[in-house]
C-alpha cells in the first residue's frame, strides 16, 4: 500500500503546497498530491496551483486568520521560487 508520505515524495510539491491544494479543492491530501503532480506536468498547471494558493491566502485574510495567511504567503513564495513557470505575467 502506498503511504501518504510516499505520495508526497512522488510529487514535486511540499506538504504545505499539497495541504493548500487539498483545502482549495476540498479533497484529501492524497488526492491533492496526485492532482498537484498532474497539474505540474500540464501546460498551465503551475499557474493553476499558484492561483489556488492565492485564493487560499485571500480566504485566510477574509477570515482574519493572519497566522495562516502568513504561512500561505511563505508557501506561495517557495512555490514561485521552485516553479518559475508560475510567475505572474504582465499583460501586453
C-alpha positions in Angstrom: 0.0 0.0 0.0 1.3 3.5 -0.9 1.5 5.7 2.2 0.8 9.4 2.4 4.5 10.1 2.7 5.1 8.1 -0.5 2.6 10.3 -2.4 4.3 13.4 -1.1 7.7 12.2 -2.1 6.4 11.2 -5.5 5.1 14.6 -6.5 7.2 17.8 -6.7 5.2 19.7 -4.1 5.8 20.4 -0.4 3.5 19.2 2.3 2.3 22.8 2.7 1.6 23.2 -1.0 -0.3 19.9 -1.0 -2.4 21.0 2.0 -3.3 24.2 0.3 -4.4 22.4 -2.9 -6.4 20.0 -0.7 -8.1 22.8 1.1 -8.9 24.7 -2.1 -10.3 21.6 -3.9 -11.8 20.2 -0.7 -10.2 16.8 -1.2 -8.0 14.5 0.9 -4.2 15.3 0.9 -3.5 12.1 -1.0 -5.9 13.2 -3.8 -4.3 16.7 -3.7 -0.8 15.2 -4.1 -2.0 13.3 -7.2 -3.8 16.3 -8.6 -0.8 18.6 -7.9 1.5 16.1 -9.7 -0.8 16.1 -12.7 -1.0 19.9 -12.8 2.8 20.3 -12.6 3.1 18.3 -15.8 0.3 20.1 -17.6 0.9 23.2 -19.7 -0.7 25.8 -17.3 -0.7 23.7 -14.2 1.8 25.8 -12.3 -0.3 28.8 -12.8 -3.4 26.9 -11.6 -1.6 25.9 -8.4 -0.4 29.4 -7.9 -4.0 30.7 -8.3 -5.1 28.1 -5.7 -2.5 29.4 -3.3 -3.6 33.0 -3.9 -7.2 32.0 -3.3 -6.3 30.3 -0.1 -4.4 33.4 1.0 -7.5 35.6 0.3 -9.7 33.2 2.2 -7.4 33.4 5.2 -7.3 37.2 5.1 -11.1 37.3 4.8 -11.3 35.1 7.9 -8.8 37.3 9.7 -6.5 34.3 10.2 -3.2 36.2 10.0 -1.0 33.4 11.0 -2.4 31.1 8.3 -2.2 33.8 5.7 1.4 34.4 6.5 2.1 30.7 6.3 0.4 30.5 2.9 2.4 33.5 1.6 5.6 31.8 2.6 4.3 28.7 0.8 3.5 30.7 -2.3 6.9 32.3 -2.3 8.6 28.9 -2.1 6.4 27.6 -4.9 7.2 30.6 -7.1 10.9 30.1 -6.4 10.8 26.3 -7.2 8.4 26.7 -10.2 9.3 29.8 -12.2 6.7 29.0 -14.8 4.1 30.0 -12.2 5.4 33.6 -12.1 2.8 36.4 -12.5 3.0 37.8 -16.0 2.4 41.4 -17.1 -0.3 41.9 -19.6 0.9 43.1 -23.0 
